[in-house]
Amino acid sequence: MNDRTTSLDPELLAILVCPVTRTPLRYDEAAGELVSDAAGLAFPIRNGVPVMLIEEARALS
């Protein structure tokens, strides 16, 4: 299964927040990531599970 084709449950997205700023996240379906615009970070989604570890986040350019 390709991580980028995995959809995210809208109810899960509604309750998840950025672990750094505690602000809402936006789902970037094309990249397969949850994006925190406030923190400038993108958190990966692996096998349908958001990885909300700061060490795993990618810095946005």
N, C-alpha and C positions, 0 to 999 in steps of 0.2 A: 504494500500500500504506500502510495506517495503522500508524504505529509502535506504537500501543497494542495491536494485535492480533498483533504479532510475539511468538512464544514464544522462550524462551531455552534453549539447550542445557544440560541439567543438568550435564554434564561440564565445561562452561565455567564455570558458576556455582561448581562445587566448587573450582576453582583460582584464581578471582579473589578479591582482597582489597582492602580500602580502601587507597587510596594515601596516606592521612594516618595512619591508625592501624595498618595491616597486620592488621586483624581481618576475619573473614568478613563477607560481604554477604548481605542477604536480598533476594529478588526480589519486588517488588511488581508483579504482573502487571497489575492494574487501572490503575496509574499509568504502567506501562511504564518502571520505574526500578529501579536497584539501590540499596538503602538501607544506609547505614552508621549503625547506631544509636549506635555508639561516638563517631563524629565528628559526628553530627547532620546528615548530608548525604545527598542523593539524587542519584545519577548517572543521566543519561538513557541510554536505549537507542534508537539511531537506525538504522532499517533492519536490525534484528537485531544491531547492533554496539554493545556497551557503550562509552560515552564516559567514560573514567576520568580526565579532566582536572579538576583542582580548580576551575579557572575556569568550567567548564561545570556544576558541581554546584549543586544548589538546597539552600539551608539549610532544615532541618526546623523547623517552628514548635513 
